[in-house]
Amino acid sequence: MAVKWLEKLTGPLEDKKRYRQTKARAEQLPPSYRTAVDAVQRYLMYAGGGDGAGMVTMYEDLVDLFEQSAASGTPVRDVVGEDPVEFVEAFVANYPEGQWRVRERNRLVDAIERASGQDTGTEGPVR
């Protein structure tokens, strides 16, 4: 019972374990790759890249990408391109589930459709 309560507050324990394992893998990357992964992860955390398990999956895939790039000798700039923000936005676009921005966009569109009568055929209050 205490575990379920704790998970409700902090998220599933399995997600935390996966995150810690992935963080440990990221720390094993060569310095320039590790710096890039840390910077992208920080941006995702502050820019709202996702939440919960979706964010852990995204982080795992990010570390996979940089591990593979380091192993093949691909320079960091070749991985992220000239515009790191564009890289992150394209990367995040592959993970629409769980993104608060996607949910809020959908909520906005639904509310406007209801308000304009497109959903029910009559205008009504936005809920």
C-alpha positions in Angstrom: 0.0 0.0 0.0 2.8 2.4 0.9 4.5 1.7 -2.4 1.4 2.6 -4.4 1.0 5.8 -2.5 4.7 6.7 -3.0 4.5 5.9 -6.8 1.4 8.1 -7.1 3.4 11.0 -5.7 6.7 10.4 -7.4 6.0 8.2 -10.4 6.6 4.5 -11.0 9.7 3.1 -9.3 10.5 1.2 -12.5 10.8 4.6 -14.4 13.2 5.8 -11.7 15.3 2.7 -12.0 15.4 3.0 -15.9 16.4 6.7 -15.6 19.2 6.0 -13.1 20.5 3.2 -15.4 20.4 5.5 -18.4 22.1 8.3 -16.5 24.9 5.9 -15.6 25.3 5.0 -19.3 25.4 8.7 -20.2 28.2 9.3 -17.7 30.3 6.7 -19.5 30.2 8.7 -22.7 33.3 10.6 -23.9 33.3 14.2 -22.4 32.0 16.0 -25.5 29.1 13.5 -26.1 28.2 13.6 -22.4 28.1 17.4 -22.4 25.8 17.3 -25.4 23.5 14.7 -23.8 23.4 16.7 -20.6 22.5 19.9 -22.5 19.8 18.2 -24.5 18.3 16.6 -21.4 18.3 19.9 -19.5 16.6 21.6 -22.4 14.0 18.8 -22.6 13.3 19.1 -18.8 12.8 22.8 -19.0 11.0 23.0 -22.4 8.6 20.2 -21.5 9.8 17.4 -23.7 7.5 14.9 -22.0 6.7 13.3 -18.7 7.0 10.1 -16.8 7.8 7.0 -18.8 7.7 8.9 -22.1 10.6 11.1 -20.9 12.6 8.1 -19.7 12.1 6.4 -23.1 13.2 9.7 -24.8 16.3 9.9 -22.6 17.2 6.3 -23.3 16.9 6.8 -27.0 19.0 10.0 -26.8 21.7 8.2 -24.9 21.5 5.3 -27.5 22.0 7.9 -30.3 25.1 9.4 -28.7 26.6 6.1 -27.7 26.3 4.9 -31.3 27.7 8.2 -32.5 30.6 8.0 -30.1 31.3 4.4 -31.1 31.3 5.3 -34.8 33.4 8.5 -34.3 30.6 10.8 -35.6 31.3 14.3 -34.3 28.7 15.9 -32.0 28.0 18.7 -34.5 27.2 16.1 -37.2 24.7 14.5 -34.8 22.9 17.7 -33.8 23.6 19.8 -36.9 24.1 23.6 -37.0 20.9 24.4 -34.9 20.7 22.4 -31.7 17.2 23.6 -31.0 16.0 22.4 -34.3 17.6 19.0 -33.6 15.8 18.8 -30.2 12.5 19.8 -31.7 12.8 17.2 -34.4 13.9 14.6 -31.8 10.9 15.4 -29.5 8.5 15.3 -32.4 9.1 11.5 -32.5 7.5 11.2 -29.0 4.1 12.9 -29.1 2.6 10.8 -26.3 2.9 12.3 -22.9 3.9 15.7 -24.1 2.0 18.4 -22.2 2.3 20.7 -25.2 0.6 18.2 -27.4 -2.2 17.7 -24.8 -2.6 21.4 -24.4 -2.7 22.0 -28.2 -5.4 19.3 -28.5 -7.3 20.8 -25.6 -7.2 24.2 -27.2 -8.4 22.9 -30.6 -11.2 20.9 -29.0 -12.3 23.9 -26.9 -12.4 26.2 -30.0 -14.3 23.6 -32.0 -16.9 23.3 -29.2 -17.1 27.1 -28.8 -17.7 27.5 -32.6 -20.3 24.7 -32.7 -18.2 22.4 -34.9 -18.2 19.6 -32.4 -21.9 19.5 -31.5 -23.6 21.6 -34.1 -24.5 24.4 -31.6 -22.4 26.9 -29.8 -22.1 26.3 -26.1 -19.9 27.0 -23.1 -16.3 25.9 -23.2 -15.6 23.3 -20.5 
